[in-house]
Amino acid sequence: MIAFVSGTVAALAPDAAVVEVGGVGMAVQCAPNTLSTLRIGQPAKLATSLVVREDSLTLYGFADDDERQVFELLQTASGVGPRLAQSMLAVHTPDALRRAVATGDEKALIAVPGIGKKGAQKLLLELKDRLGEPIGAPAAGTPVTSGWRDQLHAALIGLGYATREADEAVAAVAPQAEAADGTPQIGRLLKAALQTLNRAR
């Protein structure tokens, strides 16, 4: 198993990074919150999980070992593949997921694209004894994803856009974010922001 990759960030995309390791470009699938911490030309170290399928080898990257461990534990639940597990970590931190499972918070899981009410109930049952207890204390009265503007802005800067372009893109998708039912999904907003930037060029 490839436990981590460490090297220079060679390229960034909306859902992946390329890290140069010993002259080889390793494509790593990452959630927007992880991508927002990376900068092209800068060194990076990502905890990784290699998912092997009959027709593909996909490397998933994470900010730390805890996130990687939760990603792998989520996939022990029936119906959860790597993409859904990554979506769950794009919306919630590992601790927020532990807290949701520990408290039976269906709404937190339903906030993840691809999870409905029945799916959330099933996941709560299956994951109850697998994720463990939350490590940190919850932030007082603030949802984990409250700073969607900051996360989105940081992700766009990380992809190489100028501050002004990032500001304009965030403003362009603000109506979509505010109209969202529940917490805005950073991944969807990032795609919409990139579309507006591509049209402007």
RODO-2510 file (C-alpha; in nm, 4 decimals, decimal comma):
residues 201
     n   res          X          Y          Z
     1     m     0,0000     0,0000     0,0000
     2     i     0,1142     0,3583    -0,0721
     3     a     0,0788     0,5265     0,2697
     4     f     0,1698     0,8789     0,1559
     5     v     0,3180     1,0794    -0,1291
     6     s     0,5619     1,3637    -0,0720
     7     g     0,6939     1,5954    -0,3392
     8     t     0,6325     1,9099    -0,5423
     9     v     0,2793     1,9916    -0,6575
    10     a     0,3014     1,9836    -1,0385
    11     a    -0,0650     2,0442    -1,1266
    12     l    -0,4069     2,1001    -0,9697
    13     a    -0,7563     2,0232    -1,1014
    14     p    -1,1031     2,0564    -0,9406
    15     d    -1,0851     1,7029    -0,7989
    16     a    -0,7184     1,5978    -0,8176
    17     a    -0,3562     1,6993    -0,7731
    18     v    -0,0412     1,5771    -0,9454
    19     v     0,2524     1,5423    -0,7066
    20     e     0,5988     1,4852    -0,8554
    21     v     0,7706     1,2062    -0,6639
    22     g     1,1190     1,1104    -0,7833
    23     g     1,0521     1,2314    -1,1365
    24     v     0,7125     1,0571    -1,1563
    25     g     0,3836     1,2510    -1,1517
    26     m     0,1428     1,0815    -0,9102
    27     a    -0,2246     1,1707    -0,9779
    28     v    -0,4072     1,1879    -0,6448
    29     q    -0,7859     1,2304    -0,6099
    30     c    -0,8570     1,4876    -0,3362
    31     a    -1,1555     1,6653    -0,1838
    32     p    -1,1756     2,0471    -0,2317
    33     n    -1,0751     2,1203     0,1287
    34     t    -0,7498     1,9242     0,0789
    35     l    -0,6843     2,0800    -0,2628
    36     s    -0,7275     2,4287    -0,1152
    37     t    -0,4144     2,3736     0,0977
    38     l    -0,1940     2,2910    -0,2050
    39     r    -0,0023     2,5332    -0,4277
    40     i     0,1589     2,4568    -0,7637
    41     g     0,5390     2,4485    -0,7311
    42     q     0,5249     2,4079    -0,3533
    43     p     0,6168     2,0924    -0,1563
    44     a     0,3304     1,8815    -0,0226
    45     k     0,2791     1,5618     0,1721
    46     l    -0,0521     1,3771     0,1440
    47     a    -0,1667     1,0684     0,3313
    48     t    -0,2987     0,8302     0,0640
    49     s    -0,5204     0,5289     0,0144
    50     l    -0,4849     0,3121    -0,2975
    51     v    -0,8155     0,1749    -0,4290
    52     v    -0,7672    -0,1243    -0,6588
    53     r    -1,0353    -0,2196    -0,9115
    54     e    -1,0256    -0,4694    -1,1974
    55     d    -0,9790    -0,1912    -1,4508
    56     s    -0,8096     0,0829    -1,2464
    57     l    -0,5732     0,1857    -0,9681
    58     t    -0,6835     0,5111    -0,8028
    59     l    -0,4870     0,6984    -0,5393
    60     y    -0,6924     0,9112    -0,2976
    61     g    -0,5163     1,1856    -0,1020
    62     f    -0,5879     1,3388     0,2400
    63     a    -0,4599     1,6173     0,4616
    64     d    -0,3651     1,3716     0,7387
    65     d    -0,3715     1,0091     0,8554
    66     d    -0,6938     1,0552     1,0529
    67     e    -0,8842     1,1615     0,7411
    68     r    -0,7392     0,8663     0,5481
    69     q    -0,8383     0,6230     0,8233
    70     v    -1,1973     0,7523     0,8336
    71     f    -1,2120     0,7293     0,4504
    72     e    -1,1201     0,3598     0,4730
    73     l    -1,3569     0,2884     0,7639
    74     l    -1,6500     0,4503     0,5811
    75     q    -1,6042     0,2012     0,2978
    76     t    -1,6653    -0,0907     0,5348
    77     a    -2,0340     0,0090     0,5282
    78     s    -2,2366    -0,1554     0,2517
    79     g    -2,3002     0,0721    -0,0454
    80     v    -2,0157     0,3132     0,0366
    81     g    -1,7462     0,3253    -0,2286
    82     p    -1,4421     0,5541    -0,2428
    83     r    -1,6252     0,8371    -0,4212
    84     l    -1,9068     0,8533    -0,1667
    85     a    -1,6581     0,8252     0,1212
    86     q    -1,4633     1,1173    -0,0253
    87     s    -1,7858     1,3183    -0,0681
    88     m    -1,8629     1,2607     0,2995
    89     l    -1,5199     1,3977     0,3922
    90     a    -1,5656     1,6922     0,1535
    91     v    -1,8749     1,7969     0,3501
    92     h    -1,7681     1,6985     0,7046
    93     t    -1,4409     1,6696     0,8967
    94     p    -1,3576     1,3247     1,0416
    95     d    -1,4671     1,4452     1,3867
    96     a    -1,7956     1,5833     1,2519
    97     l    -1,8680     1,2419     1,0968
    98     r    -1,7839     1,0645     1,4233
    99     r    -2,0126     1,3053     1,6082
   100     a    -2,2949     1,2567     1,3557
   101     v    -2,2735     0,8775     1,3901
   102     a    -2,2390     0,8902     1,7703
   103     t    -2,5447     1,1167     1,8060
   104     g    -2,7525     0,9556     1,5279
   105     d    -2,7615     1,2819     1,3297
   106     e    -2,9402     1,1866     1,0059
   107     k    -2,9450     1,5436     0,8735
   108     a    -2,5661     1,5643     0,8771
   109     l    -2,5412     1,2574     0,6525
   110     i    -2,8286     1,3662     0,4260
   111     a    -2,6283     1,6879     0,3611
   112     v    -2,3856     1,4699     0,1606
   113     p    -2,4776     1,4434    -0,2108
   114     g    -2,5881     1,0862    -0,2875
   115     i    -2,7182     1,0020     0,0612
   116     g    -3,0944     0,9996     0,1198
   117     k    -3,2950     0,9468     0,4378
   118     k    -3,2950     0,5646     0,4192
   119     g    -2,9281     0,5548     0,3279
   120     a    -2,8436     0,7806     0,6226
   121     q    -3,0366     0,5579     0,8647
   122     k    -2,8580     0,2496     0,7326
   123     l    -2,5161     0,4155     0,7593
   124     l    -2,5819     0,5264     1,1169
   125     l    -2,6543     0,1650     1,2112
   126     e    -2,3568     0,0161     1,0270
   127     l    -2,0979     0,2741     1,1322
   128     k    -2,2049     0,3089     1,4951
   129     d    -1,9214     0,1017     1,6434
   130     r    -1,6647     0,1561     1,3679
   131     l    -1,5685     0,5247     1,3602
   132     g    -1,5013     0,5684     1,7330
   133     e    -1,5615     0,8715     1,9522
   134     p    -1,5028     1,2320     1,8378
   135     i    -1,1520     1,3506     1,9241
   136     g    -1,2069     1,7277     1,9515
   137     a    -1,4816     1,9419     2,0965
   138     p    -1,7406     2,0816     1,8540
   139     a    -1,7031     2,4476     1,7624
   140     a    -1,9660     2,6435     1,9520
   141     g    -2,2718     2,6857     1,7347
   142     t    -2,0830     2,6723     1,4040
   143     p    -2,1376     2,4072     1,1386
   144     v    -1,8129     2,2620     1,0013
   145     t    -1,8778     2,3936     0,6536
   146     s    -1,9926     2,7425     0,7559
   147     g    -1,7030     2,9205     0,5804
   148     w    -1,7886     2,8091     0,2277
   149     r    -1,6696     3,1419     0,0815
   150     d    -1,3259     3,1052     0,2426
   151     q    -1,2942     2,7384     0,1416
   152     l    -1,3967     2,8121    -0,2172
   153     h    -1,1700     3,1178    -0,2418
   154     a    -0,8715     2,9213    -0,1059
   155     a    -0,9396     2,6357    -0,3497
   156     l    -0,9443     2,8751    -0,6490
   157     i    -0,6214     3,0470    -0,5373
   158     g    -0,4671     2,6998    -0,4985
   159     l    -0,5641     2,6220    -0,8585
   160     g    -0,3621     2,9223    -0,9722
   161     y    -0,6308     3,1896    -1,0183
   162     a    -0,5615     3,5513    -0,9202
   163     t    -0,7262     3,6934    -0,6060
   164     r    -0,9493     3,9182    -0,8188
   165     e    -1,0656     3,6245    -1,0332
   166     a    -1,1348     3,4166    -0,7210
   167     d    -1,3334     3,7059    -0,5684
   168     e    -1,5452     3,7400    -0,8832
   169     a    -1,6074     3,3638    -0,9071
   170     v    -1,7147     3,3420    -0,5414
   171     a    -1,9540     3,6346    -0,5967
   172     a    -2,0916     3,4654    -0,9110
   173     v    -2,1832     3,1421    -0,7315
   174     a    -2,3080     3,3114    -0,4104
   175     p    -2,6761     3,3050    -0,5239
   176     q    -2,6460     2,9297    -0,5931
   177     a    -2,4876     2,8720    -0,2508
   178     e    -2,7483     3,0774    -0,0680
   179     a    -3,0326     2,9013    -0,2525
   180     a    -2,8921     2,5587    -0,1514
   181     d    -3,1155     2,3544     0,0747
   182     g    -2,8945     2,3085     0,3813
   183     t    -2,5162     2,3484     0,3784
   184     p    -2,3586     2,4551     0,0444
   185     q    -2,1574     2,1750    -0,1191
   186     i    -1,8028     2,3024    -0,1820
   187     g    -1,7382     2,0523    -0,4624
   188     r    -2,0427     2,1674    -0,6613
   189     l    -1,9660     2,5333    -0,6001
   190     l    -1,6061     2,4836    -0,7152
   191     k    -1,7247     2,3308    -1,0443
   192     a    -1,9717     2,6175    -1,0963
   193     a    -1,7023     2,8758    -1,0130
   194     l    -1,4600     2,7174    -1,2624
   195     q    -1,7293     2,7296    -1,5317
   196     t    -1,7816     3,1026    -1,4767
   197     l    -1,4051     3,1617    -1,4898
   198     n    -1,3724     2,9623    -1,8133
   199     r    -1,6540     3,1648    -1,9716
   200     a    -1,4878     3,4915    -1,8662
   201     r    -1,1568     3,4019    -2,0362
***
